């Protein structure tokens, strides 16, 4: 069986996940892992499936495509050796332009791999202002410690006015 990634985007409405699951099942596929959500008023996400017959899967998802959900299929790649330490990173601060750019520039410069990345905006409890939240799972290169990453991020935390936290992934 081959592992395949389904990337999906379309107008959000009830029944989309079920329609996608039915298409996978009808093609003899097995639903392994997914990240699906409503984002900007659209239904978006990705699904890792295991299937023997790529053409049967393509045919099955065409029926879902016909109902307004765009589905793209790509082969999954064999996972390389994970490398160094896995850490969980959180950031909270008043929303402002450039936070994601500055943080990801630091991480990229350190050759840190972002394995999961989620952001959201909420209302600050007292003022009602926009509060930016970032949660990420990071994989560090073998020669880099979490302390090094923490120090690099703390160097910009005062400038972008955010609180940051790093913790070993196993600790949470």
C-alpha positions as CSV (number, residue, x, y, z in Angstrom):
1,X,0.0,0.0,0.0
2,X,1.1,3.5,-0.8
3,X,0.8,6.4,1.6
4,X,-0.8,9.5,0.0
5,X,-1.5,13.0,1.1
6,X,-4.9,14.6,0.2
7,X,-4.8,18.4,0.4
8,X,-8.3,19.8,0.6
9,X,-9.9,23.3,0.4
10,X,-13.5,24.4,-0.2
11,X,-16.5,26.2,1.1
12,X,-17.2,25.0,4.6
13,X,-20.5,23.2,5.1
14,X,-21.7,20.1,7.1
15,X,-20.8,16.7,5.7
16,X,-17.5,17.5,4.0
17,X,-15.4,15.3,6.2
18,X,-17.9,12.5,5.8
19,X,-17.9,12.9,2.0
20,X,-14.1,12.7,2.0
21,X,-14.0,9.7,4.3
22,X,-16.6,7.9,2.1
23,X,-14.4,8.6,-1.0
24,X,-11.3,7.2,0.7
25,X,-13.2,4.1,1.9
26,X,-14.9,3.5,-1.5
27,X,-11.4,3.4,-3.1
28,X,-10.3,0.8,-0.5
29,X,-8.2,3.4,1.3
30,X,-7.4,3.7,5.0
31,X,-7.6,7.1,6.7
32,X,-4.4,7.4,8.9
33,X,-4.0,10.9,10.0
34,X,-5.5,14.4,9.4
35,X,-5.4,18.0,10.1
36,X,-8.7,19.7,9.1
37,X,-10.2,23.0,10.1
38,X,-12.3,26.0,9.2
39,X,-9.9,28.8,8.2
40,X,-11.0,32.1,6.7
41,X,-14.5,30.7,6.2
42,X,-13.1,27.8,4.2
43,X,-12.7,24.1,5.0
44,X,-9.0,23.4,4.6
45,X,-6.6,20.6,5.6
46,X,-4.6,17.6,4.8
47,X,-5.2,13.8,5.2
48,X,-2.7,11.0,5.2
49,X,-4.2,7.9,3.6
50,X,-3.0,4.4,2.8
51,X,-4.3,3.1,-0.6
52,X,-3.4,0.4,-3.1
53,X,-5.1,1.9,-6.1
54,X,-4.2,5.6,-6.8
55,X,-6.5,5.8,-9.8
56,X,-9.5,4.4,-7.8
57,X,-8.8,7.1,-5.2
58,X,-8.5,9.8,-7.8
59,X,-11.9,8.7,-9.2
60,X,-13.5,8.6,-5.8
61,X,-12.4,12.1,-4.8
62,X,-13.7,13.5,-8.1
63,X,-17.2,13.1,-6.7
64,X,-16.2,15.2,-3.7
65,X,-14.6,17.7,-6.1
66,X,-17.9,18.0,-7.9
67,X,-19.5,19.2,-4.7
68,X,-17.1,22.1,-4.2
69,X,-14.2,20.6,-2.3
70,X,-10.9,20.8,-4.2
71,X,-8.8,17.7,-3.5
72,X,-5.2,17.2,-4.6
73,X,-3.3,14.0,-4.2
74,X,0.4,13.7,-3.7
75,X,2.6,10.8,-2.7
76,X,3.8,10.9,0.9
77,X,7.6,10.7,1.4
78,X,9.5,8.3,3.6
79,X,10.2,10.1,6.9
80,X,13.9,10.9,7.2
81,X,15.7,10.3,10.5
82,X,14.1,12.8,13.0
83,X,17.5,14.2,14.1
84,X,17.8,16.1,17.3
85,X,15.6,17.1,20.2
86,X,11.8,17.8,19.8
87,X,10.6,20.9,21.7
88,X,7.2,22.6,22.1
89,X,7.3,26.4,21.5
90,X,4.6,28.8,22.6
91,X,4.4,32.6,22.1
92,X,1.8,35.1,23.3
93,X,1.7,38.8,22.8
94,X,-0.2,41.7,21.4
95,X,-0.8,41.2,17.7
96,X,1.3,43.2,15.4
97,X,2.7,43.0,11.9
98,X,5.7,40.8,11.4
99,X,5.7,38.4,14.4
100,X,5.6,35.3,12.3
101,X,8.2,36.6,10.0
102,X,10.6,37.5,12.7
103,X,10.2,34.3,14.7
104,X,10.5,32.0,11.6
105,X,13.6,34.0,10.5
106,X,15.3,33.1,13.8
107,X,14.2,29.5,13.5
108,X,15.3,29.2,9.9
109,X,18.6,30.8,10.7
110,X,19.2,28.1,13.3
111,X,18.1,25.4,10.9
112,X,15.3,24.4,13.1
113,X,12.5,22.4,11.4
114,X,9.0,23.4,12.2
115,X,7.0,20.2,12.3
116,X,3.7,21.7,13.4
117,X,2.7,25.4,13.5
118,X,-0.6,26.9,14.7
119,X,-1.6,30.5,15.3
120,X,-4.7,32.2,16.4
121,X,-6.0,35.6,17.6
122,X,-8.0,36.0,20.8
123,X,-9.3,39.0,22.7
124,X,-7.1,40.3,25.5
125,X,-9.1,39.8,28.7
126,X,-8.8,43.4,30.1
127,X,-8.5,45.6,27.1
128,X,-10.2,43.5,24.4
129,X,-7.2,44.1,22.1
130,X,-5.9,41.4,19.7
131,X,-3.7,38.8,21.4
132,X,-1.6,36.7,19.1
133,X,-0.9,33.0,20.1
134,X,1.6,30.7,18.4
135,X,2.0,27.0,19.2
136,X,4.7,25.0,17.4
137,X,6.5,21.7,17.6
138,X,10.1,22.1,16.6
139,X,12.8,19.6,15.7
140,X,16.3,20.9,16.5
141,X,19.4,20.0,14.6
142,X,21.5,17.5,16.5
143,X,24.1,20.1,17.5
144,X,21.6,22.7,18.7
145,X,20.2,22.8,22.3
146,X,16.8,24.2,23.3
147,X,18.7,26.7,25.4
148,X,20.3,28.1,22.2
149,X,16.9,28.5,20.6
150,X,15.4,30.0,23.7
151,X,18.2,32.6,23.8
152,X,17.8,33.5,20.2
153,X,14.1,34.0,20.6
154,X,14.4,35.9,23.8
155,X,16.7,38.3,22.0
156,X,13.8,39.5,19.9
157,X,10.9,38.9,22.4
158,X,11.3,42.4,23.9
159,X,11.3,44.0,20.4
160,X,8.1,42.3,19.3
161,X,6.7,42.4,22.9
162,X,5.8,38.7,23.4
163,X,6.2,36.0,26.0
164,X,7.9,32.8,24.8
165,X,8.3,29.4,26.3
166,X,10.1,26.3,25.1
167,X,9.7,22.8,26.7
168,X,10.8,19.3,25.8
169,X,8.0,17.7,23.8
170,X,8.0,14.7,26.2
171,X,7.4,17.0,29.2
172,X,3.9,18.1,28.1
